[in-house]
């Protein structure tokens, strides 16, 4: 396999980024949806353990505590995830 034909891996961040859809081949901006993951649950548990029972829902309201799931802007298929 020729090294020139290999594209560098796409590193997704918290914001929409340029990517090629593996399903439809569209090259464009991704659509980002934020979803709670294990780290979100651990932060909420930690807040509860240190006495912030009233504040334990904050990680579920903040996008910075969630994983960013990137989807194709045209067909909506999954492209990649940026975990927090």
C-alpha positions in Angstrom: 0.0 0.0 0.0 1.3 3.4 -0.9 1.9 5.8 2.0 0.7 8.8 -0.1 -2.8 7.3 -0.5 -3.3 7.0 3.3 -5.2 9.9 4.7 -4.4 11.1 8.2 -7.0 10.1 10.8 -9.6 12.7 11.6 -9.4 14.1 15.1 -12.8 15.3 16.2 -13.3 18.1 18.7 -16.3 19.6 20.5 -17.2 21.7 17.5 -18.4 20.7 14.0 -15.5 19.8 11.7 -14.8 18.9 8.1 -15.0 15.2 7.4 -15.9 12.7 4.7 -18.9 10.5 5.4 -18.1 6.8 5.2 -21.6 6.0 4.0 -22.5 8.6 1.3 -19.0 10.1 0.6 -20.2 13.7 1.3 -17.3 16.0 2.3 -18.6 18.8 4.6 -19.3 20.0 8.1 -20.4 17.4 10.6 -23.5 17.9 12.8 -22.7 17.6 16.6 -25.0 16.1 19.2 -23.8 15.9 22.8 -24.5 12.7 24.8 -23.8 11.8 28.4 -21.1 9.1 28.8 -19.3 7.3 31.6 -17.3 10.4 32.5 -20.5 12.5 32.8 -21.9 9.9 35.3 -18.6 9.9 37.3 -18.5 13.6 37.6 -22.1 13.6 38.9 -21.3 10.8 41.3 -18.3 12.7 42.6 -20.4 15.9 43.2 -22.9 13.8 45.1 -20.1 12.2 47.2 -18.7 15.6 48.2 -22.1 16.8 49.4 -23.4 18.6 46.4 -26.7 16.6 46.1 -28.5 19.7 44.7 -25.8 20.2 42.1 -25.3 16.7 40.8 -27.4 17.3 37.7 -25.1 20.1 36.4 -22.8 17.7 34.3 -25.9 16.6 32.4 -26.7 20.2 31.5 -23.2 21.2 30.4 -22.0 20.1 26.9 -18.4 20.3 28.1 -19.1 17.3 30.4 -20.6 15.2 27.5 -19.2 13.3 24.5 -19.6 15.1 21.1 -21.1 12.7 18.6 -20.4 13.8 15.0 -22.8 12.8 12.2 -22.9 13.5 8.4 -24.5 16.8 7.5 -26.2 15.2 4.5 -27.4 11.6 5.4 -27.0 11.8 9.2 -24.9 8.6 9.6 -22.3 8.4 12.4 -18.9 9.7 11.6 -17.0 9.9 14.9 -17.0 10.9 18.6 -14.9 13.2 20.7 -14.9 12.0 24.3 -14.4 14.4 27.2 
